[in-house]
């Protein structure tokens, strides 16, 4: 019975440590987001860089290369109806 009690106590201590770490890191991230929103220039640059990065990347690189799954070349109708 004592082994179970020690195990549960250790498990609850680890759970509390993880909970406190998550709360602290969440608070730190929230503070960083708040500072970023207060400085308008930095967020504008980040949005501009993200928009430029999405424009530079192709929409579907496999389709542009012609190797996308299901990319079967179409056959003329005359060949499809011939036995």
Secondary structure, 3 states (H helix, E strand, C coil): CHHHHHHHHHHHHHHHHHHHHHHHHHHHHHHHHHHHHHCHHHHHHHHHHHHHHHHHCCCCHHHHHCCCCCCCCCCCHHHHHCC
